[in-house]
């Protein structure tokens, strides 16, 4: 499950970022990185019940509601890799403005625009 999760992380965020997170783990946070690879990405993202595009939309919706900017940044990249379009992200954040609050959506729109610029899209 660990390897499955690591492969999904590489697909979504690129090998450089996924491998860097693992290589940078130390005695303190290595158990957490193992948990993320095995359970978050291997067990959950690897389940057959939802495709990765849908999981990205669900995840970004929750991260917007929780106002987690660092994770939003990473998951916008992952969503693009999983086939979510800019237009779909726009609709997601507009809907989040209503259900999660305008301040949360403001941050998500801002972060997404920064990521689009970094990615050249």
PyMOL commands that set and color helices and strands:
alter all, ss='L'
color gray80, all
select helices_A, chain A and resi 2-13+15-23+30-45+52-66+69-81+86-99+102-119
alter helices_A, ss='H'
color red, helices_A
deselect
rebuild
show_as cartoon
